[in-house]
Structures are given as C-alpha cells and as structure tokens.
Amino acid sequence: MLVGVDLIEIARVRRSLARYAGFRARCFTAAEQAYCDSRPNPAQHYAARFAGKEAVGKALGFGVAVNFAWREVEIVGRPKPSVRLSGRLRDRAELLGVDEVELSMTHSKELAAAVAVASDV
C-alpha cells in the first residue's frame, strides 16, 4: 500500500485561476473544469482536485515537479471521487503493481486536503 497526502490554501488556487489564463487547461481535464466551474465556489473544488492530484503523484512516487503531468490524473465522480490515470502516471502505477487508487478530498473555508491510497487490491 502506498499513501500520499496534500494540503493547499484555497486562496492560492483562487489567485492562480485569476492570474494565469492557462492554469485550468494545464492542470485540469475538460470534465474537471466543467464540474468545478459549475459549483458556487469554483476555487474550493479546483483546490481539492489540485490537492488530490498531488496526493496521487506522491503515492505513486512520481513527484509533482516540473515534469508532473497534471491531466494524467483525472478525478471523476461524486460524491465519492475516483481516480482515472493515463499516460506516464498509468505506466508508473502498472510498474508498481497498483490496480486501484482510492482518494478522499475535503475542504474548509480556507484549506483543501486530499489523501490517496494506492494498492494492488
């Protein structure tokens, strides 16, 4: 079992959404963008998904440096989120023998957090 966790300030994501035109497209799939933008406070949902992607990357030992492929981790489903991997992240999971990645996300007024658990079921 592999575990990753991440915590992020929602205000930081809110600033990135406002300041960088390409932030949404670089980090989130079209489906993730549609979901987050449909919510009353999109920044909370973008932040939770951002934390979720980082937690998944950490669980897989892929890291979240410059080469991290944000859209290769797609968070789908409600109310229980699930993780869909593609590209290099899917290859990394296969190399590690990971069959499933469980994800839990939460947010408060100021913070968003996520925990990812990767296992071979």
Secondary structure, DSSP 8 states (H G I E B T S, - for coil): -EEEEEEEEHHHHHHHHHH-TTHHHHHS-HHHHHHHHTSSSHHHHHHHHHHHHHHHHHHTT---STT--GGGEEEE-SSS-EEEE-HHHHHHHHHHT--EEEEEEEE-SSEEEEEEEEE--
